[in-house]
Amino acid sequence: MRPASPKLNFLDASRAVLLYLSGCAVLWCIWHSGINPNQQWVEWVSMNVFLLLTFPLLFRAIFLDDALSAYGMAWGDKRKTLWWSVGLLVAVLPLLVYASRGPEYQAFYPQLAGARYSAAAFGVLCVTTAAYMFAWEYFFRGFLLFGLAKGFGAPAAIFLQAIPFGLSHTGKVPTEMYASFGAAVILGWVSWRCRSFVPSFVVHTAANLLFNALVIHATGTWL
């Protein structure tokens, strides 16, 4: 059965508006931080992890009375989580292989430059990317998605969380930025169905690291 949308009321809608505007303000601060992820990858990851995890936790503690699981911080439906994670990865694999051969992507990735030439640096990239994606996916497909659904309903929440997510890809390869809006809608829908941001985290992290490995392999450095 599909998860039922919660009943909407004025208080929940007001909280959802506050949540969305506050979340966008945090993202604005990140976008204008002056940190270049291609030159300061570790600093960029650290800032994102701190803000995109700390803000939701503080907001929930101050304005909300729900458990973390109410915002996707749970396994949810484990069977659906497993099948959707595997299915999405299989579906996106051909696109990753194709894009990894594009010169514009090869010039941009990996964002931790040393990972092109060193297995140790690639290991650092794996750890930092997992932390980065955990923060991102909890913020967008956990906190924003489920928080907004309480005030506006699931369909609106899925599209609302996709807007700042897509805008967060500004400055990347244009085709990736455009595709990120659609990807956010798909991941949002899957997370809502599974009652968890875990499938989005698994897919986003695995796809990102696999793509980096494919780019490194295509450029003939060390992989």
Long-range contacts (C-beta under 8 A, 24 or more apart in sequence): 2-193, 3-154, 3-192, 3-193, 3-195, 5-149, 5-153, 5-154, 6-149, 6-150, 6-153, 8-150, 8-151, 8-152, 8-153, 12-150, 12-151, 13-151, 13-152, 14-151, 15-63, 15-64, 15-147, 15-150, 15-151, 16-147, 16-148, 16-150, 16-151, 16-152, 17-151, 18-63, 19-59, 19-63, 19-143, 19-144, 19-147, 19-148, 19-151, 20-144, 20-148, 20-160, 22-55, 22-59, 23-55, 23-139, 23-143, 23-144, 23-164, 24-164, 26-51, 26-52, 26-55, 27-164, 27-167, 27-168, 30-168, 31-168, 31-170, 37-111, 38-108, 38-111, 38-113, 41-111, 41-112, 41-125, 41-128, 42-112, 42-124, 42-128, 45-128, 45-129, 45-131, 45-132, 48-132, 48-135, 48-136, 49-131, 49-132, 49-134, 49-135, 52-135, 52-136, 52-138, 52-139, 53-134, 53-135, 53-138, 53-139, 55-139, 56-138, 56-139, 56-142, 56-143, 59-143, 60-143, 64-147, 70-146, 71-138, 71-142, 71-143, 71-146, 71-147, 72-138, 72-141, 72-142, 72-143, 72-145, 72-146, 72-191, 72-195, 72-196, 72-197, 72-198, 73-138, 73-142, 73-196, 73-197, 74-195, 74-196, 74-198, 75-196, 75-198, 76-194, 76-195, 76-196, 76-198, 77-193, 77-194, 77-195, 77-196, 80-193, 80-194, 80-199, 81-194, 81-196, 81-198, 81-199, 81-202, 84-190, 84-193, 84-194, 84-199, 84-203, 85-198, 85-199, 85-202, 85-203, 88-186, 88-190, 88-199, 88-203, 89-203, 89-206, 89-207, 92-203, 92-207, 93-210, 96-207, 96-210, 96-211, 96-214, 97-214, 99-175, 99-176, 99-211, 100-211, 100-214, 100-215, 100-217, 100-218, 101-218, 102-173, 104-173, 105-173, 105-176, 105-211, 105-215, 106-215, 106-218, 106-219, 108-172, 108-173, 109-211, 109-212, 109-215, 110-212, 110-215, 110-216, 115-212, 115-216, 116-216, 116-219, 116-221, 116-222, 117-221, 117-222, 118-222, 119-222, 122-212, 122-213, 122-216, 122-223, 125-209, 125-212, 126-209, 129-205, 129-208, 129-209, 129-212, 130-205, 133-201, 133-204, 133-205, 133-208, 134-201, 134-205, 136-204, 137-187, 137-197, 137-200, 137-201, 137-204, 138-197, 138-201, 140-164, 140-165, 140-184, 140-187, 140-188, 140-200, 141-187, 141-188, 141-191, 141-197, 141-200, 141-201, 142-191, 142-197, 145-188, 145-191, 145-192, 145-197, 146-192, 149-192, 154-192, 157-188, 157-192, 158-185, 158-188, 158-189, 158-192, 159-185, 159-188, 161-188, 162-188
